Amino acid sequence: MCRYGCTGVLKHRRERDYQRKTIIGGNGMNKQKQLVFVNPILGLLVLIQAMSGLLHDILPKDVFEVLHKAGWALVILVIYHVYLNWSWVKNKLFVKIS
């Protein structure tokens, strides 16, 4: 018998997966739903950084500084994106060679 009081492994796995989803999302939002929200914002921030770099000489200094500060949001979202996709990263990068 497991700590949840069940004897079946499948039920235990479902309970564990449910807890994992609610812990990560807070209110039950799973990783996939979070990625639907994070990925478009991440893409927009990448475009903003690219455009601010390409238009550096044309943009007024004040506008460039505001766009340049969006880089911190980009860094934070990239870290969060990697966190949400960590199982995929582990499976692709840290493969055991036998």
N, C-alpha and C positions, 0 to 999 in steps of 0.2 A: 504494500500500500504506500502511495506517495504522500507528500505533505499536504496535498489537496484532498486527501481522503478517497481517491479513486484507485481502482486496480488496473484500469486500462491505460496503455501508453498514449493512445490517440487522444483521449479526453485530456490527458495531462498536457500534451502538445498544444491543443487548442487553447487551453487556459493560459499557458505560457505565452503563446502568440498574442492573445488578447491583451494580456498585461503589458507586453512589450509595446504594442501599438498605443495603448493608452498612456504609458509612461512617456514615450517619445513625443506624442502629439498633444498631451495634456488632456484635451477633451475628446479623445478618440480619433483624432486626425492621423491617419497613417502616413508612412513615408511617401507613398505615391501621390497622395493629395498635396503634401507639402512641396513635392517637386513640381507639381503643376503650377503652384504659386511662385516658387523660387526661380525656376528656369527662365520664364519670360523676363523677369526683372533682371536676372543675371545677364541675359542677352542684351537687354536695353543698356545696362551699365557698360558692357563691353563696347557697344556702338558709341556711347557717349565718350568713352575714353579714347577710342580710335579717332572720332571726329575732332575732339579737342586737341589731339596730337597733330592731326593733319591741318587743322585750321588755326594753329597756334599763332601764326604771324598775322592773321586776319582778325581774330577775335580781340575785343577789348580786354585789357588786363583783368578787370573785375569779373567779367564773364568767364574768362579762362580759369581764374582761381576757384570760382564756384564749381565749375565742371571738374577741375582737378581734384577737389575735395571729395567728389563722388567716388574717387578711387578707393577710399577707405571702405565705403559700402560694398564695392566690388570685392575687395579682399575678404571682408567678413562673409559675404554670400558665397564666395568660392570655398571657403573653409566649411561652411554649413552644407554646401552642395556635396563636398567630398565626404562629410560625415554621414549624410543621408545615403550616399552610394558606397559606403565603406565595404559592405559585403561583396559588392561587385569588384571593387578595387582589390580586395584581398584575393578573390578567386582568379583574377586576371594577372596580377603582378606577382603574387607570392605563391606561385604554383610549385609544388614539389617536383623536382626532376628525379625520375627513378630509372 
